[in-house]
Every structure is written in structure tokens, then in C-alpha cells.
Amino acid sequence: MEKENRYFNEVVNNGIDFINKAISESRNADITEQERLKYSTITLYQGIELLLKSVLIREHWTLVLGNVDKCKPEDYERGRFYSVRYDTVITRLENCCGVKIDKDTDSAFTELKDLRNKYIHFHCNESKPAVIRSQYRAWHYLFLLIVNQLQS
């Protein structure tokens, strides 16, 4: 149980670090507006995903593994594993942890994830208002999720 607590705390701290980085990137005057949108979107989504995965880790560290059969504790400690994708995180949150992600929250997180993927894998042509709207929506639903379901 001590390892799970350490893993949980580390992932929560990393998630918060990414969210803080999203805030600083959105205000970074040393980069272009397009870069601010890009990096704040990427880091905000990563922070949200890590906070969701922390709930799985709190239950048991193996719940974040893409293939439980192929990872030993020492592999996990070394970072030699593939973690689950967003859709699996959502399924496991509900089935293994009793955390239900409602349709609006899922929609907001998925929209941000899709923007993140555009930024990472090629180019995002979304307008500044559309990107900011997606970010604010994700922030809003993350806040509601934390307040209503994850405070324990």
C-alpha cells in the first residue's frame, strides 16, 4: 500500500505541475500566440489525464497499464510500460473505482484531447477562441469532477 500511495502522490504532483505549466504557457510573452495556444493545450490535457490516472493508481497501480500481463513492478518503477489510453481510463474509472464520468465531462476532455493530438501530430488550424473555449470547458469539468467525485 505504501508504494501505491507514493505512486499516487507522484502522479498527482505531476498532473498539477502540467496544469501549472499550462497556465504559465498561456501567459508566456516570449512565444507567439499560436505557440501559447499549442503548449497550453498540450500541457493542460496531459495534466488532466494524469489526474484521472491518479485515481486508478490510488486503487492499484496496475490499472494504468495498457497490458497488465506484460509489466512487472520493477518495469513500472523504471517507466518501461505503456499506460492506458483515455477511453480505457474512463472505463476503468467507472468499473474499477466507481467514478462515473458524465457525457459533458467526457465530451470536454475528448475535445481537448483531440486538439492536443492535432498540435502534436501535425498542425491545429482551430481559431484562438475555439481553442480557448475548449480549454475553459475542460477546466470547468475538471473542477466539477474534483469537487463532486474526487475529494476523498
C-alpha positions in Angstrom: 0.0 0.0 0.0 2.9 2.3 0.7 4.0 2.1 -3.0 0.5 2.8 -4.3 0.5 6.0 -2.0 3.8 7.1 -3.4 2.8 6.4 -7.0 -0.5 8.2 -6.4 1.2 11.3 -4.9 3.8 11.4 -7.6 1.2 11.3 -10.4 -1.0 13.9 -8.7 2.0 16.2 -8.3 3.0 15.6 -11.9 -0.6 16.4 -13.0 -0.6 19.6 -11.0 2.8 20.5 -12.5 1.4 20.1 -16.0 -1.6 22.2 -15.2 0.5 24.9 -13.7 2.7 24.7 -16.8 -0.4 25.2 -19.0 -1.2 28.4 -17.1 2.3 29.7 -17.5 2.4 28.8 -21.2 -0.9 30.6 -21.8 0.8 33.8 -20.4 4.3 33.3 -21.9 5.1 36.6 -23.6 8.3 35.1 -25.1 6.5 32.9 -27.6 3.9 33.5 -30.3 0.2 33.4 -29.7 0.0 30.2 -31.7 2.7 28.6 -29.5 0.9 29.7 -26.4 -2.3 28.0 -27.6 -0.3 24.9 -28.6 1.7 24.4 -25.5 -1.0 25.4 -23.0 -3.4 22.9 -24.7 -0.8 20.1 -24.7 0.1 20.6 -21.1 -3.4 21.1 -19.8 -4.6 17.9 -21.4 -1.6 16.0 -20.1 -2.3 17.3 -16.6 -5.9 16.3 -16.7 -5.0 12.8 -18.0 -2.5 12.3 -15.2 -5.1 13.4 -12.6 -7.6 10.9 -14.0 -4.9 8.2 -14.0 -4.0 9.0 -10.4 -7.5 7.8 -9.3 -6.7 4.5 -11.0 -3.3 4.3 -9.2 -5.0 5.1 -5.9 -7.0 1.9 -6.5 -4.0 -0.1 -7.7 -1.0 0.8 -9.9 -1.7 -1.9 -12.4 -4.9 -0.2 -13.5 -2.8 2.3 -15.5 -1.1 -0.4 -17.5 -2.1 -1.0 -21.1 -1.2 -4.7 -20.7 -1.2 -5.9 -17.2 0.2 -9.3 -18.2 3.4 -7.8 -19.6 4.5 -5.5 -16.7 6.3 -6.4 -13.5 6.6 -3.9 -10.6 10.2 -3.3 -11.5 9.2 -2.4 -15.1 6.7 0.1 -13.7 9.3 1.6 -11.5 11.7 2.1 -14.4 9.0 3.5 -16.7 9.1 0.5 -19.0 5.4 0.2 -19.7 2.6 1.6 -21.9 -0.1 3.3 -20.0 -3.8 3.1 -20.9 -5.4 5.4 -23.4 -8.1 7.9 -22.4 -11.1 5.7 -23.3 -9.7 2.9 -21.2 -9.1 5.3 -18.3 -12.7 6.4 -18.4 -13.9 2.8 -18.5 -11.7 1.7 -15.6 -12.6 4.7 -13.5 -16.2 3.6 -13.7 -15.8 -0.1 -13.5 -12.9 -0.3 -11.0 -13.1 2.9 -9.0 -16.8 3.8 -9.0 -16.1 7.2 -10.6 -18.6 8.0 -13.3 -17.5 10.5 -16.0 -20.7 12.1 -17.3 -21.3 12.8 -21.0 -20.5 16.5 -20.8 -17.2 16.0 -18.9 -16.2 13.2 -21.3 -17.0 15.5 -24.3 -15.0 18.4 -22.9 -11.9 16.1 -22.2 -12.2 14.4 -25.6 -12.4 17.7 -27.4 -9.2 18.9 -25.6 -7.5 15.5 -26.3 -8.3 15.9 -30.0 -6.9 19.4 -30.1 -3.8 18.1 -28.3 -3.4 15.4 -30.9 -3.7 17.9 -33.7 -1.0 20.0 -32.2 1.3 17.1 -31.5 0.9 15.1 -34.7 0.6 17.8 -37.4 -1.0 21.3 -37.2 -4.0 22.7 -35.5 -6.0 25.2 -37.5 -8.6 26.0 -34.9 -9.2 29.6 -34.1 -7.9 31.2 -30.9 -11.5 31.5 -29.5 -12.2 27.8 -30.3 -9.0 26.6 -28.5 -9.6 28.8 -25.5 -13.2 27.7 -25.3 -12.1 24.1 -25.3 -9.5 24.8 -22.6 -12.0 26.6 -20.4 -14.6 23.8 -20.9 -12.0 21.2 -19.8 -11.0 23.4 -16.8 -14.7 23.7 -15.8 -15.4 20.0 -15.9 -12.2 19.1 -14.2 -13.1 21.4 -11.3 -16.6 19.9 -11.1 -15.2 16.4 -11.2 -12.7 17.1 -8.4 -15.3 18.9 -6.2 -18.1 16.3 -6.8 -16.3 13.0 -7.0 -12.5 13.0 -6.3 -12.2 14.8 -3.0 -11.7 11.7 -0.8 
